[in-house]
Amino acid sequence: MRVVIIGNGITGITAALRLRTLQPDWRIITISNESDFFYSRPALMYIYMGHMRFEDTKPYEDWYWGRMRIERLRGLVTTVDVHNKQVEVRHQTPVPFDKLLVATGSVSNKFGWPGQNLKRVQGFYSLQDTRTLEENTAGLKRAVIVGGGLIGIELAEMLHTRGVAVSILVREPSYWNNVMPNAESALINRLIQQEGIDLRLKTELAEILDDGKGRACGVVTKDGDKIECQLVGLTAGVSPNLSALGHSDIPTGRGVLVNPSFCTDVPDVYAAGDCAEIVNGGENKNTIEQLWYTGKMHGEVVGRVIAGQRVVYDRGIWFNSAKFLNLEWHTYGQVTCGLSEAEPDIPDCLYWQDAGGRHTMRFSLHDGKVIGFNTMGIRYRHLVCERWIAEQRTVDYVLEHLGEANFDPEFFRRHEPEIVDSFKERLR
């Protein structure tokens, strides 16, 4: 049996390793046009900032893939011929398959802005984007970043460490307030501005200006403001990367359409990770999950499915985390309270923020039970918080055991006494 995996990111590689443990005699081939070896995509910013080398981002030694008998092919997939069951690779012999996994990840969004295809205009997603950014940094004095969210703030931080003046254009009234509760979003606004980064809220891009040589030299906002710059970063989200499918007959919508076991309507063809659109059926909206963590979970499930097991994906209790501008953020469970567009029947909230404005804790409550956590500037253990939510622990129980979840280093200040006192006062 020959299994071909398009993409060697977290989803494709996790699937390949799971499949190898379940089917030791099958042939497994990964195809990637990005890199020879699997690496940790979230670490790209640290390569640019000089904190890590590329080789430090590879979780496995190069010899490991030969030992696991996972073959690697470097090349650009142009289309998938599902009738003849082969993958067409530019300038190379087509690769036949018995089973195929599409795990092609995402691409940076472009929304038809005039000038969006000029030189010195780029997104930040891939290893190639990191190399292009390094080239574009030469002589760079000012950059404009279009779009908020995690990628936008990370790119701003990266450029800021090189002494580049940065402006961020965000169409929303507060940074990342479609994800963050209002108080936490306001904290991020302050943090960005305190770092000396020019944050322009309720501001949208109208046009990217050409310097006459096909390079970006500035932007114009919809309010008519002109900002001169030598680099424009497009960070207004990402979309499923469907370029490898070409004119194939694999059904797609926003992404590759799959059922909750990551099977497409084409026999022996699967898709998972950022590029997959899970069809939930009924009145439930299809879902696209574009996180490192969910990509790994997708890979585990689809690897078992390809191996012949009957498994259905269950994301379980939601979680995510990030670090930007030396601030850590963790979220677990359902945290909708405090969102500007939340429904009227949102759960109750308990919120605490320290006097310095860099440490916060939020509980989401329902019927006296904690159903979600949101922390900033404090490290909390994922498994402990997840267990409390799964066990439907009361707020009193969580407050009594709150210190068990903290995993800040030994000499960090612990805020649990202040948090507990504040929340108990609120609950009286």
N, C-alpha and C positions, 0 to 999 in steps of 0.2 A: 504494500500500500504506500502510495506517494502522496504526502501532504505538502502543499505549497502555501506559505504564509506571506502575504504582501505587507511589508512593514516589520521593522525590528525594534519598535518601541516597547513600552511596558506591557501593552496588551498582547502583541504578537509573541514576544519572548516568554511571557508568563504562560501563554497557551502552549508554546513549543515545549517548555520544560515540563509542564503537567502532562502533556501528551507523551513525552518520552518515558515518563515513569509508568504510564499505563499501557503503552504499546512499544516495548523495547525494540521490536524488530522492524517497525515502520521507518520509512525514509522521510525525513523532515527537511524542507528547504525554506529558508527565509530570503526574501528579496527586498532590498532597500536601496534607494538612490541617495540617501542622506549620509549614512555612515557605515563603515565596515563592521563595527561592533556596537552592541547595545550600550547605552549610557543613560544616566539619570537626567532627563530633560529639565526638571526644576533647578538643577545645578548650573545651568548655562549662565545665569547672571553672575555667579561666583567665579566662573572662568574669566569673564570680561573684567571683573573688578580685581582680578589677580589673587583671589583667595584660594583658588584651586587650579590645577592643571587638568586638561581634558582626560588624561589617563586616570586621574583621581576620581572621575565621575563614573568610571566603568565598574559596576558591582562585581564583575567576574574577570578573571585573568583571560587573556586572549586564547590560551591553550585549552580553556575549559570547553569551548564549543566543539573542538575536535573530539575531546573525551566524551562529550554527550552525543556525538554523532549528529549534530545539527549543522547542516550545510548552509553556507552563506553565499549569496550572489549579489554583487553590487551592480545595480542597473535601474533604469527608469521603465516601469511598466506603463505601456501605452494603452492596452485594452485587455479584456478577458474574453476569450472565445469559449463560451459555455457549451456550445454544441460539440466542438472537438476537444473540449476539456484541456485547454492549454492557455498559458499566460504569454502574451507577446511583450517582449522586452526590447527596447530600442537598440539597434545595432547588434543584437545577439539572437541566438537560436531560441525559438519559442520553448517554453518550459511546460511539459505536460503535467497534469495533476489527476489524482483520483478524488481528492478532497481539497477544497480551497478555503482559506480564511483571509478575508479582506480586513486589514487592521491598519489603515492608512492615516489615521489621525486627523488633524485639523489644518486649516489654512487661515491666515489673518483675513479679516473682513475688509472688503472695499465696497463703498456704496456709490460708485460712479462719480466721485468728486473730480472736477477738472484738475488735471495735473497729477492724478494719483499714480500714474505710471512713469513719472519722471525719475531720473537718477536721484539718489539721496532721499528717496521716499521708501520706507520699508516697514514691515511688521517685525515682530520678535517672537518667533516660535521654534525655529529649527537651528541646527548647528550652522547651517549656511547663513542664517540671519545673523548669528553671532559674529561670523567672519566678515560679513558685509558691514556690520556695525563697526567693527574694528577698522576697516578701511575708511568708512565714512567719518570716523572720529578725527582723522588727520586734519589739523587746521580748524577743527570745529569750535565755534564760539557760542552759538545759540542753537537750540533745538526746540521744536514744537511737537508735543505729543497730543494726538487726537484720540480722546476716549478715556474713560476712567477704568475702574476695575483693577484687578490684581496685576495684569501685565503692564498696564499704564504706569502704576506707581513703582513697579520694579524697574522699568526702563528709565523712569525719571531718576531713581536712586542711582542706577548704574552710571548714567551720564553725569549726575551731580558729583560723584566721586572723582570724575576726571576734570572737575572744574568747569564744566559746561553749564552755561545759563539755560534753564529749562522753563518753558511755559507748558501747562497742561490745559487743554480745552475740554471741558466737561459740559454736556448739554443739560444734565440734571442740576437741581438747585443745591445739591450737596454730594460730596464724593461718595460713590458706591452705595447710595441710599436705596437702590433697588434690592440690595442684599443685606446691608447693615441697618440695624435700628437707628433711629435719628440721633440718639446721643453718641453712639459709637462713630457714626458717620461724621458728626461734628468734630469729634476728637481727631479723626484722620485729617479733616480740613486744617485744623490748628497745627497738627504735626507737620504737614506738608509745608505750610507757610512758615513755621518756625525754622525749617531747614533751609529757608531762602529760595524755595521753589515758587514760581509764579503760577498760582492756581486761579483759573478763570472759569467760574461756575456759570450755568445758564448761557453757555457760549458754544456755538456750532460752527464747524468749518464750512466755508463756501467755496474756496478755491485754493489750490496750491500754485504758486507763481513760478514761472520758468525764467531762468537767468539768460536765456538766449542760446544756451549750449546744451539744453536738454536736462538741466539739473535744477532741483528745487532751490529757490532763494528766498522764499517767504510764503506766508499764507494770508488769506483775507477771510475774516469771519463774516457771518451773516449779519452782524451789526455794522459791518463796514470797516472794522479795525484791521490794520495791516501790521503784521509782525514779521520782521526780517529774521531769517534763520538759514542755516546751511544743512539742516536735516529735519525731516518730518517723520515721526514715528506713528504708524497707524495701529492703534491698540483698542479699537472699538469692537472687541470680541473676536471670536473665531467661528468658523463654520466647518462642517464635515468635508474632508478632502476626498472628492469623488473623481479626481483627474485620472486615476489609474483605470477607471472602468471604461473610458472611451465610449465606444458605441456598443457596449455589451448589453445583453438582455437581462441583467440583474436589476430587479425593481428598486427604484430610488424615490425618495421624496425630498425632504431636507437632507437626509442621510440615506444610507443603505437600509432598506426596510427589512426588519427581522422580527421574529417572534421572541418571547421571553427566554428562549433557549438559544438565541442568536442564529437561528436558521433562516435563510432567505427562502423565497418560493422556488428557487432553483435547486434541484437535488444536489447534495454534496457541496453546496456553496454556503459559507457562513460569513458573518461580519460582526465585529465587536470593537469596543473602544470608542474614541471620539467620533468616528465616522458612522457609527451605527445609530439608526433611529428605531427604537423599540416600539412596536405596535402593541398597544395595551388592550385594544378592543373596547366595545361598548362606548360609553360617553367619556372614557378616560383619554386624555390627550397623550399622543405619542411623546416619548421622552428621548432626549439626547443628553448623555452625561459626559461632560468633558473635563474630568478631573483625573489626576494621577491615580488616586486611590480607587476610584470606580473602574478605571482602565485595568488595573491589576485584578480587581474582582471579576470583571468581564473575562479576562484571560483565563482565570482559574476555571470558570464555568464552561466557556466554549472549548477549552482543551479537553475537559471531561466529556462534553457532548460529541466532539469529533471522534474521541476514542470509543464511543459507543454507549456511554452511560446516558440515562434519562435524567436530566437535571434542568431545573428552572431557576433563573436568576432572581434573587431576592436581595435588594440593596440593603435591607435591614435599617437600622437606625442611622440617620444621616449624620455625617461628620465631615469636617474640613479643617484645614489649618494653613497658616502662612506666616511669613516673617518679612516685614518691609520697614525700612527706616528705623531699624533696631527695635521694632515693636512686634511682639508675637501675638497672633490671633488664633483662637481655637473655638470651634462651634460644634455642638453635639445635640442631636435631636431636633425638635421643632421650636424654632426661635422666630416667630412672626410678630410678636408684640413689639411695638415701637416703630414698625415700618410705616412709611408715610401712606402707603396704599393698602394697608392691612384691612381685613374684613372687620365689620363691627363686632363680631363675636370672638375676637382674638382672645387667647388665654390671658390670665392675669400675669403681671410682671413684678419682679423685684429687681431693682437696679442699684448698684453702688459704684461710685467713682472716687478715687483718692484725691486728696487736696491738690496734688501735682498734676492731675489730669492725664496720667499716662497708664493707670491701672484701673480696670473695670471688671465687674462681674454682673451678669444678668441671669436670672432664673426665669424660665417660662413655666407657668403653673396651670393646671387644670384639675378642678375638684380637689385642691389641696395637695396634688402630686406634682413633682417636678418632671416636666416633659422636654425640657431643653436647657442648655447652658450656652452662654456666650462669654468668653473671657478675652481680655486684651491686656498684655503686659504681664500676665500670670500664666505659668504652665500648669495645665491640669491633665491628669492621666485619662487617655481616651477610654481604656477598658473599664476604669472605675465609673466614669460618668455614664458610659453606655450601660453598665450593669444596673446602676441606680434607675435609669430610665426604663429598662426592660423589666425590672422588678417592681416598677410603679411605686417607688419610695416616696413617702410624704416629705414635705418641705422640712418638717421638724427633724425627721431622721437624717436628711441630707445635711442640715445645719450642724447636727450633733457630730457627724462624721466628716465634715468638709475637709479637714486637714489631710485626710487619707488620700485625697485626689491630687494634692499639690506635689509636683516633682521639680520645683525650682532647685537649683544647686544650693548647697549647704549654707552659704553665706548670703543668700538673697533674703531680703526682708519678706516675712510672711504676713499676709494681710487678712488671714482668716478671722482673727478676733474682731477686727473692725467690721468685716463683712457680716459676721454673725450678729453682732450687736445692732448694726444698722437694719438688717432684715427682721430681726426679732421685734425691734421697735415698730417697724412698718406693719408687722402682723398682729400687733396688740389691738 
